[in-house]
Structure formats: C-alpha cells, structure tokens
Amino acid sequence: MPLTPSFLLLHLRAFVHSPHGIPPASSLGLDRQSIELARRLASSLLARSTPLLNSFGYNQTSISQTTGSPFDRLYRVIMTTSEVLSPPPPAAVASLAAPQLHSVDLQALQALPLVSDVASIETGDVATFARSSWRNESGKMGAFALPTMLDMKAEALEMVQLDNWNVQPVDRGPAAAAPDPKLLRSWQYQVSGKLATAQVLVDVKAEHIKSGGPMGMKQEAIKHILRHKPDDTFYMVDLANVQRMFKAWRAAMPRVVPFYAVKCNPEPGILKLLVAMGAGFDCASKGELEMMLRMGVSPSRIIFAHPCKRPSDIRYARDHGIQYTTFDTVSELHKIAQINPDFKCVLRIRADDPDARVPLGLKYGAEVSEAPILLRTAKELGLQVVGVSFHVGSACQNLSTFSGAIENARKVFDEANSLGFNMELLDIGGGFTGHFDECGNVMFGEIANTINLALAANFPPEMGVRVIAEPGRYFAETSSTLLTPVYGQRDRVAADGTIKKDYWLTDGLYGSFNCILYDGQNPAYKVVRSPLMPEQADSTSFSSTLWGPTCDSADCVYKDVTLPVLRNGDWLMWNNAGAYTVAGACDFNGIEFTTPGKLYVWSDSAVDVAEEEAMHA
C-alpha cells in the first residue's frame, strides 16, 4: 500500500523511542515501491528543511556528516529532537515493536488521505523546524521542535489509533505555500508548537501575557481599559487554558476522544483552537451543526447528540452528511426512520448523579430496562443502532455514577449484539469539571482513573469499541474572565438607618448571569478600580445590591453583598466565566447581551506567576 505521511512519521517516532534502535527500511513490512516512496519523501523533507534549519542555527555540516541514505539522515536529524517527539500510544508502540511492523491498525490509517505521488508530498507537507530554548551540556543546540504538517497528522493519528473518527487532515491543495518563517519565529508559534494552533492565535489577534491567574488577568484588564476605554461588558479569553485542558485530557484518558459540547460556549476562538488541536464536536441543533461545518469540520468529527430532534434539524443533518445521532424513545426512532433512515443511531440511557449541579435524567435517557423494546423497534424499522451514550449530569460529583453507567452500557451492548446490531461506539457524555491547582496543574481528581478502570473492565481494547465523551464545562469554564462596569448607583436608607447601596451593571440575568438561574452557579467577583479615574482607597464597605441593565425588576445578580464604595466606571471582574454564561444569553430589551466585547490572550501560566515563584522560593 502507498505510504501516508502520518504512517511514515508514526514509524519515525516509534523508532526514536524504541530500545532496539533504527531498524532497516525493509522491516517496515512494505513493498519495494512504498519503501522507495518513503526514501523520496525523506529526501524531499531534508531538502525543504535545510534552509530553515540553517536560519534557526542548525549547522549544515552536522547534517551532511550523518552517514547513510537520505532516509537514514532524516532519522538521525529527528533523533536529535526532543520537543515534539513524544511516544506514540502504547498500543501503537507494542505493534511496532513486534517483528511484523505493519501490524499497526491499517484500517484506521485508511481514514487519512493516501499519498499517491511525490509531488503531492512536496506541496502538501513541508517540514519546518524551530529552535528550542535550551542547550545541552556541551553548549551545542540540541533540541528542535518538529512542528510540521506531518507532525500534525501524526498527532491526529495517535487518536485515530483509538478512534478512527478523528482528524481528517486538511488538504492544503497543490498550490499550498510554505509556512511564513515570520510565523515560525513568533511567540504564537513557540507557545503552541503547531502551525494550525499558531494560525488560530494570529487570526484572533491573541495577546501574549505572563500570568493567567486572577492578578495577571486583572493587570491585563487594566491595560485594556487604559488602551481602549471600553464602557460595556467584555470577556478576556485565555486560549492557553483550553490547550492545557486538552493536553491533560489526552494524558489522563487516552482512550477517550473529547467531542466538545458546543452548547456550553460556542465562542469562535475556543472552537477554532479545538478544531486545530483535533477535537470532535457534540452538536445539539442545526445552528450548531452549521457553525462547525462552516469552520471546515468534517461531518465525521461531529455527533448530533440530541435525543429528541426537530424534523428540520434531522433534514439538515441528513443533507450535510452527519452520520451519528442519539435517541431514547420509540417516537424518535419512527421520526428518524421517516426522515433519515441512514443515521447511525446511539441509544442514550439514563445515568443520573443526584448531586450533579444540573441533573439531566428527568428529561433524557431511557431506563436500561427499556433498552430491549427500543432495540427491537429499531430492528423492525431497519435502522442501524451502533452504540450507547449516557450523561451523568453537569458537574458530576459521584465517581460511582460513571462506573455504574459504563457497566449498564455494556449490558445494553450485549443485548444489541444479540439482536444482530454492530455495536461500535460508547459515548460517556459530559459532567467533567476542569480547574487548576495552585501550581497551575489541571486537577482531574479520581474521575479519570475511575473511567479508565471501568472501561478496561467492561470495554477492553480488544473489543474495538470507540470511546468518546462530550466535555463542555471542562474546556470552557477556566478559559474566560468576565468584566462588567458599574454605570449607575443609588443610596437607600434602611429602616434601621443604615445606608445600603444599589449598583447597575452592564450585564445581568438575561446575559452572562443566566448561569445563576439555569446552571446553579454562584460567580465570584473582584473589584477593579478604573485606571481612567483618580485612585480611590477601599475604605468603608456597605451592603450592596447588583442589578442587571434591563427593565425587569427580577434582573438582580446579587442582593446584600458587601462591597466598598464603587463609582460609575469602576469594574467587577468574574473569573471562571466561560461555561454556560454568554451561551445562554438573549438580547432582551434590545440590549446586546449575546455579543459582548472580547480580548483574546495566551498566558504562560494558568496561575499568577508571582505566587508560583513564591511557592518554589
């Protein structure tokens, strides 16, 4: 079979980490034509990489001194790197370490475009290098990132090994140009390590900041207020936190592919970054499907995860190639059979955590005891049932809920298999929270271990079941900080003669603070004094009420909270405001709650650097 670039690079990366050294090309288990194609690819990569290697300080002599074929020289150049060449998944390593190296999952590889000739390799996959920030003991530059289109495909392949729904690498076309060297030297490129994610940061005009903790974000907000003098609500979106969460997820649960719940926060910058990193997407409506398809997401990376869909939404999904959807009623099966019988159907079962912030079982999810009749109905209608899904509720608290739901899913799998269905997918839904500890590490707790053990016991890898999840809050919550200015105030004298303060904010329950009503949140705030006015000390504090801007008297964010005296133009800053906030807003009273201002940043640290340094002093 012809080589894919990803296939070649996966082998290269496995060889780098192999204790057996570099095997001869003939041991790849490929025919002569494929081996020759691999050699020509290596030669092409070296030719295109050399100018950039030189520009970043890699000595040309050190390349030419390596002996052997171009293929061997490429191996040796790659073996000097350490930034991007992390080990492939254990399953892939095991198969590559075996005598028959071609035993890697070729069916999964077929999901990636095959390379048919050298021209398509040379125009579609340009190797580029960026100098790392450290030197080895001898002082010689010893590490280079290898952020290539090949590497992006290989990173996707890691997930394809576990779920071949994943990334379909973008076809750059025959006229694709080499990456701009200026981009490769930029901080965006250095911090992201991938061309695709770097381009997202450029597109959204993200600003590079040192600290992403409360103090760091406050300082950045003050700079923004001084520079632009805003007088309305705006968000600061730290895309670095999204990437940190993504990497932590992959490390903690390598079998589970995240399909981001778009409903949680359809913020374009967050979505674009997740697209670039290879996430899938959980969409619940035609509007969300349209949004992701417009971003170029393949239908194979989308699940239409709504158990009770509007007919018009089903028609849209059918006409745009969406394959997978959920159901939990006989009524939904009849609707699907009538409009799109080609859907691959996933049975959603009930799995409630009674302590979840937002339980969902009252509305969605069939009881396990109802599964047989639902499966038989699907069989009679000629529909394909291919999997099981569940959702434990938003912000799950009980680990046993996940393990119990996975056990129940296996029971439904067995029932479906006995009826002749080809069961291939397990969707473990959402309910994940994502926060950082005082050192800036993602706190997963025991939930990942619980899920991994339950999967191993009920869905061992040899079953070939693909596992996905629908995290929303996990990625979105810590990504965003909300800034709301005070634009009105009033003093009230209580019956006991004490003074109480009323303040009006530019956002309220019809805007981002709908999360108080619908998501059970109690958002915390910090006072940010306006840098455009004379300094004012926080002296006497008063019992205060925070009102939203609409004419509705129910539009009250908080009552009787203690605050220092605020002036019109002072601000309140609300951290961890990315989940189920602006996503649920509406433009009541004609106030544009749904389109707040926005500032994208990329932080070096998820916590305040000064605090972090103090802890290690």
C-alpha positions in Angstrom: 0.0 0.0 0.0 1.2 3.6 -0.6 2.5 5.4 2.5 0.7 8.2 4.2 2.9 10.9 5.7 1.3 10.1 9.1 2.2 6.4 8.7 5.8 7.3 8.0 6.1 9.7 10.9 4.5 7.3 13.3 7.2 4.8 12.5 9.9 7.5 12.8 8.6 8.5 16.3 8.3 4.9 17.4 11.9 4.3 16.3 13.1 7.3 18.3 11.6 5.7 21.4 12.5 2.1 20.5 15.2 0.5 22.7 16.1 -1.6 19.6 17.4 1.4 17.6 16.6 2.1 14.0 15.5 -1.0 12.0 16.3 -1.2 8.3 13.7 0.2 6.0 12.9 -3.3 4.7 11.5 -4.2 8.1 8.6 -1.8 7.7 6.7 -4.7 6.1 6.0 -2.6 2.9 6.6 -3.4 -0.7 9.6 -2.0 -2.7 7.5 0.8 -4.2 6.4 2.0 -0.8 9.9 1.9 0.6 11.2 3.9 -2.4 8.4 6.4 -1.9 9.4 6.7 1.8 13.0 7.4 0.8 12.0 10.1 -1.7 9.8 11.6 1.0 12.7 11.7 3.4 14.9 13.3 0.7 12.3 15.9 -0.1 11.8 16.7 3.6 15.6 17.2 4.1 15.8 19.4 1.0 13.0 21.6 2.2 14.1 21.7 5.8 17.7 22.6 5.3 17.2 26.4 4.7 15.1 26.7 7.7 17.4 24.6 9.8 20.2 27.0 8.8 18.2 30.1 9.6 17.5 28.8 13.1 21.1 28.0 13.8 21.4 24.3 13.0 24.8 23.6 11.4 24.6 22.4 7.9 27.8 20.5 8.4 26.3 18.5 11.2 23.6 17.3 8.8 25.9 16.4 6.0 28.2 14.5 8.3 25.5 12.0 9.1 26.0 8.9 7.0 23.7 6.7 5.1 20.8 7.3 2.8 18.5 10.4 3.0 16.1 8.2 4.9 18.8 7.4 7.5 19.8 11.1 7.7 16.2 12.1 8.4 16.1 9.6 11.1 19.2 11.0 12.7 18.1 14.6 12.4 14.8 13.6 14.1 16.7 11.7 16.8 18.4 14.9 17.8 15.0 16.4 18.7 13.1 16.1 21.9 10.3 18.7 21.9 7.5 17.2 19.9 8.6 13.5 19.6 6.6 12.2 22.5 6.0 8.5 22.5 3.1 7.1 20.4 0.2 5.4 22.2 1.2 2.2 24.0 -0.9 0.0 21.6 0.9 1.5 18.6 4.3 1.1 20.2 3.5 -2.6 21.1 2.5 -3.3 17.5 5.6 -1.5 16.1 7.9 -3.3 18.4 6.7 -6.7 17.2 8.6 -8.4 14.4 5.8 -7.6 11.9 5.8 -3.8 12.0 2.9 -3.4 9.6 0.6 -4.9 12.3 -0.4 -1.3 13.2 -4.1 -0.7 12.6 -4.1 -0.2 8.8 -7.9 0.3 8.7 -7.5 3.3 10.9 -4.8 4.6 8.7 -7.1 4.5 5.7 -9.1 7.3 7.3 -6.2 9.6 6.3 -5.5 10.7 2.8 -3.1 8.4 1.0 -0.1 9.9 -0.8 -0.1 8.9 -4.5 3.0 10.7 -5.7 6.0 12.7 -4.6 4.5 15.9 -6.0 1.6 15.8 -3.5 4.1 15.1 -0.7 6.3 18.0 -1.6 3.5 20.5 -1.9 1.3 19.3 0.9 3.8 18.5 3.6 6.5 21.0 4.3 8.9 20.2 7.1 9.8 23.2 9.3 11.9 23.5 12.3 12.0 25.9 15.2 14.9 26.3 17.6 14.2 25.3 21.2 15.1 27.4 24.1 17.7 25.2 25.7 21.2 23.9 25.0 22.8 20.7 26.0 25.8 20.4 28.4 28.3 21.0 25.6 26.6 24.2 24.7 25.5 22.9 21.3 21.9 23.4 20.3 20.4 20.1 21.0 16.7 20.2 20.6 14.4 21.2 17.8 10.6 21.2 17.6 9.3 19.4 14.6 6.0 21.2 14.0 5.2 20.0 10.5 2.1 19.2 8.6 3.3 15.7 9.0 3.5 16.0 12.8 0.0 17.4 12.9 -1.2 14.4 11.0 0.8 12.1 13.2 -0.7 13.7 16.3 -4.1 13.1 14.8 -3.1 9.5 14.1 -2.4 8.9 17.8 -6.1 9.5 18.3 -7.1 7.6 15.1 -5.4 4.6 16.6 -8.1 4.8 19.3 -11.0 6.3 17.4 -10.8 6.4 13.6 -13.5 9.2 13.6 -10.8 11.7 14.4 -8.9 14.3 12.5 -9.1 14.3 8.7 -6.1 16.4 7.9 -6.9 19.4 5.8 -5.9 19.1 2.1 -3.8 22.1 1.5 -4.0 21.6 -2.2 -1.4 21.6 -5.0 -0.8 25.4 -4.7 -0.1 25.4 -0.9 2.8 27.6 0.1 5.4 27.0 2.7 4.7 28.4 6.1 5.7 32.0 6.7 9.1 32.0 8.5 7.9 35.0 10.5 5.1 32.9 11.9 7.6 30.2 12.9 9.6 32.8 14.8 6.6 34.3 16.6 5.6 33.7 20.2 2.3 32.2 19.0 4.3 29.5 17.2 6.7 28.9 20.0 4.0 28.5 22.7 1.6 26.4 20.6 4.1 24.2 18.8 1.8 23.6 15.8 1.2 25.6 12.7 -2.6 25.2 12.9 -2.9 26.4 16.5 -0.4 29.2 15.9 -2.6 30.4 13.0 -5.6 30.5 15.3 -3.8 32.8 17.7 -2.8 35.0 14.8 -6.3 35.1 13.4 -7.9 36.1 16.7 -5.1 38.6 17.5 -4.3 36.9 20.8 -2.0 38.9 23.1 0.8 37.1 24.9 0.7 37.6 28.7 2.8 36.1 31.5 0.2 35.3 34.2 -3.2 33.8 33.6 -4.3 33.9 37.3 -6.6 36.4 38.8 -3.9 39.1 39.4 -2.5 38.6 35.9 -5.9 38.9 34.3 -6.6 41.9 36.4 -3.4 43.6 35.2 -4.3 42.8 31.6 -7.8 44.1 32.0 -6.4 47.4 33.3 -4.1 47.7 30.3 -7.1 47.0 28.0 -9.2 49.6 29.7 -6.5 52.2 29.5 -5.9 51.5 25.9 -9.4 51.1 24.5 -11.6 52.9 27.2 -14.5 50.4 27.0 -17.7 51.2 28.8 -19.5 47.9 28.3 -19.2 44.2 29.1 -16.2 42.4 27.7 -14.6 39.0 28.1 -10.9 38.0 28.3 -10.5 34.6 26.7 -7.3 32.7 27.7 -6.9 30.2 24.9 -3.8 28.7 26.6 -6.1 27.2 29.3 -8.1 25.4 26.6 -4.9 23.9 25.3 -3.8 22.9 28.8 -7.0 21.2 29.4 -6.8 19.4 26.0 -3.3 18.1 26.8 -4.3 17.0 30.3 -7.3 15.1 28.9 -5.2 13.2 26.4 -2.7 12.3 29.1 -5.3 11.2 31.7 -7.8 9.3 29.4 -6.0 8.4 26.2 -8.8 6.0 25.1 -11.5 8.7 25.3 -11.7 11.2 22.4 -13.2 14.6 23.5 -16.1 15.8 21.5 -16.6 19.4 22.8 -20.2 20.3 23.8 -20.7 23.3 21.6 -23.7 24.4 23.6 -21.5 25.1 26.6 -19.8 28.1 24.9 -19.8 28.4 21.1 -17.1 31.1 21.3 -15.3 31.2 17.9 -11.8 31.4 19.3 -12.3 28.4 21.5 -13.9 26.4 18.7 -11.2 27.2 16.2 -8.5 26.2 18.7 -10.2 22.9 19.4 -10.6 22.3 15.7 -6.9 22.9 15.2 -6.0 20.5 18.0 -8.1 17.7 16.7 -11.2 17.6 19.0 -14.6 16.3 17.8 -17.8 18.2 18.5 -21.1 17.4 20.1 -23.8 19.5 18.4 -27.4 19.7 19.5 -29.1 21.7 16.8 -29.0 22.8 13.1 -27.4 26.1 14.2 -24.5 24.3 16.0 -24.1 21.9 13.1 -23.9 24.9 10.7 -21.4 26.6 12.9 -19.0 23.7 12.9 -19.4 22.8 9.2 -18.6 26.4 8.3 -15.3 26.1 10.2 -14.4 23.2 7.9 -15.0 20.4 10.4 -15.6 17.1 8.7 -19.0 15.5 9.5 -17.1 12.5 10.7 -15.9 14.7 13.7 -19.5 15.6 14.7 -22.1 13.7 16.7 -25.7 15.1 16.7 -26.2 14.4 20.4 -29.8 15.4 20.9 -32.3 12.6 21.8 -35.4 14.5 20.5 -34.6 16.4 17.4 -36.7 18.8 15.4 -37.6 17.4 12.0 -36.0 20.3 10.2 -32.7 19.7 12.1 -32.8 16.0 11.0 -33.2 17.0 7.4 -30.3 19.4 7.7 -28.1 16.7 9.2 -29.1 14.3 6.5 -28.3 16.7 3.7 -24.9 17.6 5.1 -23.6 14.1 5.8 -23.9 14.0 9.6 -23.8 10.3 10.4 -24.3 9.8 14.2 -27.2 10.8 16.4 -28.7 9.8 19.7 -32.2 8.6 20.6 -34.1 7.4 23.7 -37.7 6.9 22.7 -39.8 4.9 20.2 -41.2 8.1 18.9 -37.7 9.4 17.9 -37.0 6.1 16.1 -40.1 6.5 14.0 -39.1 10.1 13.2 -35.6 9.0 12.2 -36.9 6.2 10.1 -39.2 8.6 8.2 -36.6 11.4 7.6 -33.1 9.8 7.6 -33.0 6.1 8.0 -29.3 6.1 7.2 -28.4 7.6 10.6 -26.1 5.6 12.8 -28.2 5.6 16.0 -26.8 5.7 19.5 -29.1 4.7 22.4 -29.0 7.1 25.3 -29.5 5.5 28.7 -30.3 7.3 31.9 -27.3 7.8 34.3 -28.1 10.4 36.9 -25.8 11.7 39.6 -28.2 13.1 42.2 -25.6 15.5 43.4 -24.7 16.9 39.9 -25.1 20.7 39.5 -27.6 20.1 36.8 -29.2 16.6 36.7 -30.5 15.6 33.3 -32.1 12.2 33.8 -35.6 13.6 34.4 -35.7 14.8 30.7 -33.4 12.4 28.8 -32.2 8.9 28.9 -34.0 5.6 28.6 -34.0 3.2 31.5 -31.8 0.1 31.0 -35.0 -2.0 31.3 -36.4 -0.1 28.3 -33.5 -0.9 26.0 -34.8 -4.3 24.7 -38.0 -2.8 23.3 -36.2 0.2 21.8 -33.6 -2.0 20.1 -36.3 -4.4 18.8 -38.2 -1.3 17.4 -35.1 -0.1 15.7 -34.6 -3.6 14.2 -38.2 -3.6 12.9 -37.7 -0.2 11.3 -34.5 -1.3 9.6 -32.4 1.3 11.5 -28.7 0.9 12.4 -28.0 1.1 16.2 -24.3 1.3 16.6 -23.7 2.5 20.2 -24.7 3.6 23.6 -24.5 7.0 25.3 -25.2 8.5 28.7 -24.8 11.8 30.5 -24.3 11.8 34.3 -25.3 15.4 34.7 -23.4 18.7 34.6 -20.5 18.9 37.0 -20.8 15.3 38.3 -19.8 14.7 41.9 -20.1 11.0 42.4 -17.5 8.8 40.8 -19.6 5.7 41.1 -22.2 7.2 38.7 -19.6 6.9 35.9 -18.6 3.4 36.7 -22.2 2.3 37.1 -23.2 3.9 33.8 -20.4 2.2 31.9 -21.4 -1.2 33.4 -25.0 -0.6 32.3 -23.8 0.4 28.8 -22.1 -2.9 28.5 -25.4 -4.7 29.3 -27.1 -2.8 26.5 -24.2 -3.5 24.2 -24.6 -7.3 24.8 -28.4 -7.0 24.3 -27.9 -5.2 21.0 -25.2 -7.6 19.8 -27.6 -10.5 20.5 -30.1 -8.8 18.1 -27.5 -8.6 15.3 -26.5 -4.9 15.7 -22.9 -4.0 15.0 -22.1 -2.0 18.2 -19.0 0.2 17.7 -19.4 3.3 19.9 -19.6 4.2 23.5 -20.3 7.9 24.4 -19.7 8.6 28.1 -21.2 12.1 27.8 -20.2 15.1 29.9 -20.2 16.1 33.6 -16.4 16.9 33.7 -15.0 19.9 35.5 -11.6 21.4 34.8 -9.7 23.6 37.2 -6.0 24.3 38.1 -4.2 23.7 41.4 -2.0 26.3 43.0 0.9 25.2 40.7 -1.1 25.5 37.5 -1.7 21.8 37.0 -5.0 20.5 35.8 -7.0 18.9 38.6 -8.6 15.7 37.2 -9.1 14.1 40.6 -10.0 10.4 40.6 -12.6 10.7 37.8 -10.1 9.7 35.0 -8.9 6.7 37.0 -12.4 5.6 37.7 -13.4 5.8 34.0 -10.2 4.1 32.8 -10.7 1.2 35.2 -14.4 0.9 34.2 -13.6 0.9 30.5 -10.9 -1.7 31.0 -13.3 -4.0 32.8 -16.3 -3.6 30.5 -14.9 -2.4 27.2 -11.4 -3.8 26.9 -9.4 -2.5 23.9 -9.7 -5.8 22.0 -13.4 -5.2 21.7 -12.6 -2.5 19.2 -15.2 -0.1 20.7 -14.5 3.6 20.1 -15.0 5.7 23.1 -15.9 9.4 23.1 -17.0 12.0 25.6 -18.9 15.3 25.5 -16.9 17.7 27.8 -18.1 21.3 27.7 -17.5 22.9 31.1 -14.2 21.1 31.3 -12.7 23.1 28.4 -14.7 26.3 28.7 -15.0 27.3 32.3 -11.5 28.4 33.1 -11.0 29.9 29.6 -12.9 33.1 30.2 -12.9 36.1 32.6 -15.9 38.5 32.5 -15.5 42.3 33.1 -18.6 44.3 33.9 -18.5 48.1 34.5 -20.7 49.9 37.0 -22.8 52.5 35.2 -25.4 53.5 37.8 -25.8 53.8 41.6 -28.1 54.8 44.3 -28.1 55.0 48.1 -31.0 53.6 50.1 -31.7 54.2 53.8 -32.9 51.1 55.6 -35.4 51.2 58.4 -32.7 50.9 61.0 -31.0 54.0 59.5 -28.1 52.1 57.8 -27.2 53.0 54.2 -27.4 50.4 51.5 -26.0 50.7 48.0 -27.5 49.8 44.7 -25.3 49.4 41.6 -26.2 48.8 38.0 -24.0 46.6 35.8 -24.0 46.3 32.0 -24.7 42.6 32.3 -27.3 40.6 34.1 -29.6 37.6 34.3 -30.6 38.0 30.7 -27.0 38.0 29.7 -24.0 36.1 31.1 -25.5 35.8 34.6 -28.3 33.5 33.3 -25.8 30.9 34.7 -27.1 31.7 38.2 -30.7 30.7 37.3 -30.0 27.8 34.9 -26.6 26.4 35.9 -26.7 26.8 39.6 -23.6 29.0 39.6 -22.5 31.5 42.3 -19.9 33.5 40.4 -17.2 35.2 42.5 -16.0 38.7 41.7 -13.2 41.1 42.4 -13.3 44.9 42.3 -11.2 46.5 39.5 -10.8 50.3 40.0 -11.0 52.3 36.8 -7.5 53.3 35.7 -9.1 56.3 34.0 -10.1 58.0 37.2 -8.2 59.1 40.3 -7.2 56.4 42.7 -9.7 55.6 45.5 -9.0 53.5 48.5 -11.3 50.7 49.6 -12.4 52.2 52.9 -15.9 51.7 54.2 -17.9 48.8 52.9 -21.7 48.7 52.5 -24.4 46.1 52.0 -24.9 46.3 48.2 -27.2 45.0 45.5 -26.0 44.4 42.0 -28.7 45.0 39.3 -28.7 44.0 35.7 -29.4 46.6 33.0 -32.9 45.5 31.8 -36.2 47.0 33.0 -37.1 43.7 34.7 -37.0 44.0 38.5 -36.1 40.3 38.7 -32.9 41.1 36.8 -30.8 41.1 40.0 -27.4 39.5 40.1 -26.7 39.6 43.8 -28.5 41.1 46.8 -27.0 42.3 50.1 -23.3 41.5 49.3 -20.6 43.5 51.0 -18.7 45.9 48.7 -16.6 49.0 49.0 -17.9 52.2 47.6 -18.0 51.9 43.8 -18.0 54.7 41.2 -19.5 54.8 37.8 -16.7 53.5 35.6 -15.3 51.0 38.2 -15.4 47.3 37.2 -16.2 43.9 38.6 -14.1 41.0 37.4 -15.6 37.5 37.3 -13.1 34.6 36.8 -14.0 31.1 35.5 -16.9 32.6 33.5 -16.6 30.5 30.3 -19.2 27.8 30.9 -23.0 28.3 30.3 -22.8 32.1 30.6 -23.0 34.1 27.3 -24.1 30.9 25.6 -27.5 31.2 27.3 -27.9 34.9 26.9 -30.7 36.7 24.9 -31.0 40.3 23.8 -34.0 41.2 26.0 -34.9 44.9 26.0 -32.8 45.2 22.8 -29.6 45.0 24.9 -26.9 43.1 23.0 -26.0 40.6 25.7 -25.1 38.0 23.1 -22.3 39.9 21.5 -20.0 41.2 24.3 -16.6 42.7 23.7 -13.7 40.3 23.6 -10.0 40.2 24.2 -8.0 37.0 23.4 -4.9 36.2 25.4 -2.4 33.4 25.7 -0.8 33.0 29.1 2.5 31.4 30.0 1.0 30.2 33.3 -2.5 29.3 34.4 -1.8 30.8 37.8 -0.3 34.1 38.9 3.5 33.8 38.3 4.5 35.7 41.4 2.5 33.3 43.6 4.0 30.3 41.8 7.5 31.7 42.2 6.9 32.4 45.9 5.9 28.8 46.5 9.1 27.5 45.0 11.4 30.1 46.6 
